[in-house]
Amino acid sequence: MAINFTINIPPLESGDRLTRDEFERRYNAASDIRKAELIEGVVYVASAVRANLHGGPHGAVMAWLGAYWMATPGVELYDNATVLLDEDNEPQPDALLRIEPEVGGNSSVNEDDYIVGAPELIVEVAASSASYDLNDKFNAYQRNGVREYIVWQIYENRLDWFILQNGQYVSLLPDDAGIIRSQVFPGLWLSVNALLRRDRAEILASLQAGLQTAEHQTFVNQLQPQE
């Protein structure tokens, strides 16, 4: 007589300490969970997204990065894409920009359609400085070589832009006009105060100024396939 065994997969819960394989097994089985991350071996299951504490700021970031993406062939933009960083870290960043490995990028897309390796730029929208975005995620991104990392802290109304130097994150600071210029993506300029105020015209104007520079055009040329 055949014996039937029912295999029950445990639920995915915040605070679980799992291997990446076990995290993926439980995540794939959890049809009710829309977003979960493995950060330094610990599971974080996202709660419902609030409009003004996350959805609106996230939309503003995507609009800014989207305008840069449209003007920069060879750069890819992703929203909440799974990134396989290492055995203890499988985040879903709010936004990221990456360069294809054929033209010098550090990450690739595998056969399962996940990003493998460190994207050049990651942006996270955080509730506050107490968030894991500025703690465990910060350490994981730094250790794995994410070259630029932006964190927008909503409660503090503060934006921090870090660049990797000698294996450590240091802050990129605004110039006298309040503009931060990416060191990895030429032409990606941001008026920090304009973003914090959600001033669409000024955000776009500062970005367009960056896109009109010779450095941006040189970068675009470098990203084109060589015949």
N, C-alpha and C positions, 0 to 999 in steps of 0.2 A: 504494500500500500504506500502510495506517495505521501510524503509529509510536506506540507506547505509552511514555509517560514516567511513571516512578514518582517521586513527590515524597516525599522523606523529611524528616520534621520532626525537628530535633535534639532530644535529650533535655533536660529541665529539670534543671539542676544548681545546687546552692548555689554562690554566688560569681559566677554569670553576671551580666553587666551588660546589661540589656535594656530596650527600650521597653515600655510597658504593653501595647500591642497584641501584641508578640512574646511577652511573658510569658504572656498569656492564650492565645495560639495553642498554645504548647508545653504549658501547664498542661492545657488541654482535651484534648490528645492523650495526656497521660500518665495512663493509667487506673490505674497502680500507685501514684500519689502521692495521699495523702489530704489533705495540707495543705502549701501552699507560699505564700510571701508575697513581694511586691516592696516593698522598703523602700529609699528613696532611690536607686532604680534598680538595686539589687542583689537577686538572688534568694536566698531562704532556704527550703530544703526541710526540713520538720520530720522529726525522727527518731521512732522508736517512743516512745510515751508511757509513762513509768514511773508505777507506782501511787502511791507516796508522794511523789515529787518533782514530780508534776504532776497526776495524775488525782484524788487525794484533795483537795488544795487547790483545784483547779478546781471540784470538786463542792461544797465548802463555800461558795465564792464564789457559785455558781449558786443554792444553797439560800437564802443571804442575800438576793441580788437577787430571787430568785423570790418570796420572801415580800413584798417591797416591791411588786413588779409585781402580785401578786394583790390588794393593797390600794389600788392607785393606777391606776384606769382612765384611759386616755389616755397612759400610758407603755408603751413596748414594750421587751421584753427579748430579746436574741439571744445565741446560743452559737455562736462560730466562724463568724459570717457574714462574707462578703466585703464589704469597704468600699472604694469607689473614691474615694480622697482627692484625688489629683492625678495628673499623667502619670507620676510616678516612684514612686507609693506605692499599693499595693493590698494592705493587710493583712487578716488574718483574726483579729481580737482574740479572746482567750479568752472575754470577755463584754462586752456593752455595753448601755447604756440610751439610748434616744432618744425624742424628742418629735416628734410629727407637725408638719410645717411649717405646717399650717392653724392651729395654736395656738402658733406661735412657735418651732418646732424648726428646726434647721439642716440636717437631712438628709432625704432622701426615698428611696423604693424605686422603681427604674426598671423598664422593661418586661421586662428580663431577670432581675428579682427580686434585684438587687444593691442594696446601700445606697450612695447617692451623697451625698457631702458628709460633714461632721464630726458624728458622734454627740455628744451632750452628755456622756456618761461612758463611758470605756473602762477595762477591767480586764485586766491581763496577769499571768500567773503566770510568774515568771522563776526560773531556777536560781540566779543570783547577780547581784551588781551589775555583773559584767562582761558580762552579757547585752546584746544589741542592744535589748532592751526599754527599757533605761535610757540608751541612747546614740542610735543612729539613729532608732529608733521614737519616742523621747522628742522628738527634734527635729522629726520629721515631724508628730506629733500637735500639738505646740506651734504650729508654723508654720501648720497647717491649721485651727486654732481649736477643737480638742477641749477643751471647757471644764473638765472634770475628768478626771484620769488617775491610776489606782491601779496600783501595782506591788507584788506580793508576792514578795520574794526568799526562796526556800526555804532555801538553805544558810545565809544570815545570819539566818533567822527574823525578818525585818523587813518591815514594810509602810510604803510611802510613798504619800501621797495629795497630789496636786498640783492646784492650781486656777490657771486662766489669769487673769492680771491684767496689763493693759497689754501684751498680747502675749507675756508671759513666764510660765512656770510658777513658782509659789511653793508652799511646803509648807503644807498644812493640818495643824495640830497638835491632838492630843487635849486635851480640857479636864481639869480636876482629877480627874474620874471616869474618865479614860482613854477618853472617847468622842469620835470625830470625827463632825461633822455636815456633810453635803453642803450646799453653798451653792447648788447648781443644782436638786437634788431635795429639797425640804423633807420632813423626816421620815425621810430615809435616814440613819440613825445606825448607827455601828459601834463596838463595844467592841473595840479593836485587840488587846489582850492576849487577849481571849476567842477571837478568830479564830485567833491564833497558837497557842493551846492547844487549839483545836478544841472549845471549851466550848460545846456547842449551846445549853444553857439560857440562858447569859449573852448569847450572840449574839442569840438571839431576844428576850430580855427588853429589851435595849437598843434593838433595832429597834422593838419594840412600843411602847416609850415614845415614840419619835419619831413613830410612826404615830398616836398619840393626841393630838398637838399640834394647836392651831388652825391653825398654819402649813401642816400637811399637808392638812387639810380645805380650806383656802382654795386650795391648789395644785390639788387634785382638782377643785374647782369651776371653776377657770380653764381646765382641760383639757377640759371638756365642751363639745360643739358648742352654739353659740348658735342659738336658734330665731328 
